[in-house]
Amino acid sequence: MRSLLLLPLCLLLLGAAAPGGTPTFKRVWPQYRDADSFQSFYEYHTGRELVGKWTLLRSQPGQRGGYYFYTRVENPGEAMNGATFVVRVIAPDSTATRIYRFAADVPKGSRLFEIGLTGSDWLGPRINPVAWQVELQAPDGKVLTSQSSFLWASQAE
């Protein structure tokens, strides 16, 4: 009798400890960053931009200043090559939704992605989006996870 009660508990624990799973966003926090804020002591001496345990994705790679979505991805499964971040933004100058796509490889574990709408893709340092959504898609286009602002979420209801 006791073994019959322990069997479902053991199966539940084994299922919870099984490797794999889909990536999730731990947090997405948007903010404007001036181009000068990326300058570092390392870059001053080497001439190369400092990139550590994070990934920089920019809509205009040659431009640094812009509106960034700092996205912490938790990936309990295997590394995923060929994923896509999709950023949808409604800016104050138009009611049209602007859509930006960024190809990225998502490693196993935790990783910060700095996803920037840079150069002429953003209106300026004092401008904030009216609403936004960040989405992570698998290589086949399946939506794995997404997060959005309050206004984006309320417009979908």
N, C-alpha and C positions, 0 to 999 in steps of 0.2 A: 504493500500500500504506500509506504513512504517513498519507494523508488518511483512510483507513478506520479507522485506530487513533485518530485525533484526533476523529472524529465523535462516538463515544460519550462521550468526555471533555467535549467542548463541550456536548453535550446535558445531561450531569450537572451541569455548572457553571451552565448557564442555568436548569435546574430548581431548583437551590439558591438562586439569586438572584431567583427569581420572587416578586413581591409576594403577600401573602395568607398564610393560615395560621390555625390556631385558637389562641385564647388559652390560656395555661398559667399555673399558679401558680408563681411564682418561689420564694415562701416563704409559709407560714402560721405565725404565731406567736401563741399565745393568752396572755392575761394579764388579771388584774383591774385595773380603773382606778377610782379614787375620783372622785367628781364634781368635787371641788376641783382635780384635776389638769388639768382642761380650762380653768381660768381663765387668762387671759393679759393682758398689758399692753394689747394691742389691745382686748380685750373690756371692760376696765376703762374705757377712754376712749370707746369707741363704743357699748357696750351690745350688741354683736353677737358671736356666737361666731366665733373665728378658724377659717377653713377655707381652706387653701392648696391645694397640689397633692395633695390627698387627698380622699376622699369618706367622709363619716360616714353610717352606716346604723345605726339603733337600733330595737330591738323596741318600745320605748316612747319615742317622740321627745322627750317632755318630761322624761325622766329621763336623766342622764348617767352616773351610777355603774353599773358592771356588768362583766360578763365579755366581753372583746373578742377578736376574731380579726382580727389585723392581716394582711391578705391582699394581697400584691404580685402584681398581674396583669400579665403581659406579653402584649400583643395585637399580633402582627405584621400582622394583617389590618386591614380597615376597621373604623371605629367601629361598635359594636353597640348599638342602642337597644332597650330592652325585655327585657334579660337578667334573670336571677334568680339570686341567691345563695341556696342552701339550706343551712342549718346544722342538723345533727343532733347532739344532745347526750344523753348518759346522765349524769345527776347522781347524787351519792352518796345522795340521799334516796329514790330509786326506780330500779327496773330498766327502767322505761318509757322509750322514746326520745322526746325532745321535738324537734319539728321547727319551724323558723322559716324564713320566706321573706322575702327582701328584693329588691324591684325595683330595678334599677340600669341606667344606661347605661355601657357600657364603651368608653372612648375608644381610639383607636389609640395604640400605644406602651405605656409603663409607667405604672401607676397604683396607688397604695396605697388600699385600702378598709379602713376601720375598721368592722368589723361587730360591733355590741354587743348582748348580751342584757342589757337594762337594767331598772331598777326592780324590780318583783316577779317578773320573768322570771328573775332570778338570786338565789341563796340568800345571798350575802354575800361580803365581801372575802377571807376565809380558806378559801373553798370552791373546789375545782378539780373539773372534770368527770372522771368515770371514763373516758369515751371520747368522742371527737367526730369529726365529718366535716364539711368544707366543700366544697360543690360549686357549680360555675358552669354554669347551663343557658342555652341559646340561647332566643330568644323562642318557638320551637316546642316547647320542653321537652327537647330533645336535650342530654344531658350532654356538656359540652365538656372539663371538667377537674375533678379533685377531689383533695383531700388529706385525710388522716385521721391520728389518733393511732395509736400502736402497738397499743393494746388494741382499737381499732375495726377495724384491719386484721386482727388476729389472730382476731377473732370471725367474720370473713367466711370464713376458711379452713376 
